[in-house]
Amino acid sequence: MDYKYFKESELKCSMTGECVMDPIFMKKVEELREEFGHPMFINSAYRHPTRHPVEARKIASTGWHPKGRALDVALSGHLAYKFIKLAMARGFSCGVCQHGEWKKRFVHIDDRPGDPVIWTYAK
């Protein structure tokens, strides 16, 4: 299913081609994108819980990507800062990767229950 700002093709699992995004999560993401006012280029969205290598290596449980409730957005610099502020104000949790090459920098968002959290990814 395509959305106003996102095509199903950019939300699919890179290993299986499946796209199982949570509709309530995507409604929140569309509202965030509207307020953000800039394109959001998706690095990763839905990930199959056992066939995607990042999720398959997790022993205890999978993360929010296999639940269709997470996105990794290619952002850096002042736009990453603006995006994180808006996302957290809307209740999203954020993972921040802003080291290394510019093209590899991203911000992860998910809508896990409870108070939003923020973390950084190790190098």
C-alpha positions as CSV (number, residue, x, y, z in Angstrom):
1,M,0.0,0.0,0.0
2,D,1.3,3.4,-0.9
3,Y,0.9,6.4,1.4
4,K,0.9,10.1,0.7
5,Y,4.6,10.5,1.3
6,F,5.9,6.9,1.1
7,K,5.8,4.2,-1.6
8,E,5.3,0.6,-0.6
9,S,8.5,-0.2,-2.5
10,E,10.6,1.8,0.0
11,L,9.0,0.1,3.0
12,K,9.5,-3.5,1.9
13,C,11.9,-6.0,3.6
14,S,15.1,-6.0,1.5
15,M,15.3,-9.8,1.9
16,T,11.7,-11.0,1.2
17,G,10.0,-8.1,-0.5
18,E,7.2,-8.3,2.0
19,C,5.7,-5.1,3.4
20,V,3.8,-5.5,6.7
21,M,3.7,-1.9,8.1
22,D,1.4,-1.2,11.0
23,P,-1.3,1.2,9.8
24,I,-1.5,3.2,13.1
25,F,2.3,3.6,13.1
26,M,2.2,4.8,9.4
27,K,-0.6,7.3,10.2
28,K,1.7,8.8,12.9
29,V,4.6,8.8,10.5
30,E,2.6,10.6,7.8
31,E,1.6,13.3,10.4
32,L,5.3,13.6,11.5
33,R,6.4,14.0,7.8
34,E,3.8,16.7,7.3
35,E,5.0,18.7,10.2
36,F,8.7,18.1,9.4
37,G,8.2,19.6,5.9
38,H,11.2,17.8,4.3
39,P,11.6,14.5,2.4
40,M,12.2,11.5,4.5
41,F,14.4,8.9,2.6
42,I,13.9,5.5,4.1
43,N,16.9,3.3,4.7
44,S,15.0,0.5,6.4
45,A,11.4,-0.2,7.3
46,Y,9.8,-3.6,7.6
47,R,12.2,-6.5,8.2
48,H,11.2,-10.1,8.2
49,P,11.7,-11.5,11.7
50,T,13.8,-14.5,10.7
51,R,14.9,-14.0,7.1
52,H,16.4,-10.5,7.5
53,P,19.9,-10.9,8.8
54,V,19.8,-8.0,11.3
55,E,16.7,-9.5,13.0
56,A,17.7,-13.1,12.6
57,R,20.8,-12.6,14.7
58,K,18.7,-11.3,17.7
59,I,18.4,-14.0,20.2
60,A,15.8,-12.9,22.8
61,S,13.3,-11.1,20.6
62,T,13.1,-9.1,17.4
63,G,13.0,-5.3,17.4
64,W,10.3,-2.9,16.1
65,H,11.1,-3.3,12.4
66,P,9.5,-6.8,12.1
67,K,6.4,-5.4,13.9
68,G,6.1,-2.8,11.1
69,R,6.5,-0.1,13.7
70,A,9.9,1.3,12.9
71,L,11.8,3.3,10.2
72,D,15.4,4.3,9.7
73,V,15.5,7.7,7.9
74,A,18.6,9.0,6.1
75,L,19.2,12.3,7.9
76,S,22.1,14.3,9.3
77,G,23.1,17.7,10.6
78,H,20.4,20.3,11.4
79,L,17.7,18.3,9.7
80,A,18.4,15.3,11.9
81,Y,18.2,17.6,15.0
82,K,14.8,19.1,13.8
83,F,13.5,15.6,13.0
84,I,14.4,14.2,16.4
85,K,12.8,17.1,18.3
86,L,9.6,16.7,16.3
87,A,9.5,12.9,16.6
88,M,10.1,12.8,20.3
89,A,7.5,15.5,20.9
90,R,5.1,13.2,19.1
91,G,6.0,10.2,21.3
92,F,8.4,8.4,19.0
93,S,11.6,6.8,20.4
94,C,14.7,7.6,18.5
95,G,18.0,5.9,17.7
96,V,20.7,8.2,16.4
97,C,23.6,7.3,14.2
98,Q,25.4,10.5,13.2
99,H,29.0,9.3,12.9
100,G,31.1,8.3,9.9
101,E,30.2,9.0,6.3
102,W,27.3,11.4,5.7
103,K,25.6,8.9,3.5
104,K,25.5,6.3,6.3
105,R,24.0,8.6,8.9
106,F,20.4,8.0,10.0
107,V,17.7,8.4,12.6
108,H,15.6,5.4,13.7
109,I,12.1,6.0,14.9
110,D,9.6,3.6,16.5
111,D,6.4,3.9,18.6
112,R,7.2,1.4,21.4
113,P,4.8,1.7,24.4
114,G,5.7,3.9,27.3
115,D,7.8,7.1,27.5
116,P,9.9,7.8,24.5
117,V,13.6,6.9,24.8
118,I,16.7,8.0,22.8
119,W,19.9,6.2,22.2
120,T,23.0,6.3,20.0
121,Y,24.5,3.5,17.9
122,A,28.1,2.5,18.6
123,K,30.7,2.9,15.8
